[in-house]
């Protein structure tokens, strides 16, 4: 229930922020920034896949040396990709809603009232946090509900590695 509420909050906030008034020239600048961010995210996605190739190889070697069976290593790698994809998706959402919120905040500041100037970015930022938590909880819940207990630990391990890898690479590089 918390996952669904968080995801719905993100969708509602995105819709509410997008409907806020904005000057055409500010919206154009916002769209230009977003297009640049999209190019950046595509490059980051390629980088993440290359990085995962290296780290995945290290993981396979490490888990083989510890005596883990190949099927479980494969599960860890699959869920690491799922976790990385979740982090990547939230970064994409965050960049989109924040570029929308930037232009709407700038436009609202022209009225000279302080409340919208902090409320719009605060709402956008909270929605990114809620989206991140909801996506992570949704994947963890899916692991608990649909994955057999004998491999759930490996799934959690892979998911945590992928989510952390995606978050670190996207945040450190300016995401």
Buried (B, 14 or more C-beta within 10 A) or exposed (E): EEBEEBBEBBEEBBEBBEEBEBEEEBBEBBEEBBEEBBEBBEEBBEEBEEBBEEBBEEBBEEBEEEEBEEEBBEBBBBBBBBBBBBBBBBBBBBBBBBBBBBBBBBBBEEEEEEEBBEEBBEBBBEBBBBBBBBBBBBBBEBBEEEBEEEBBBBBBBBBBBBBBBBBBBBEEEEB
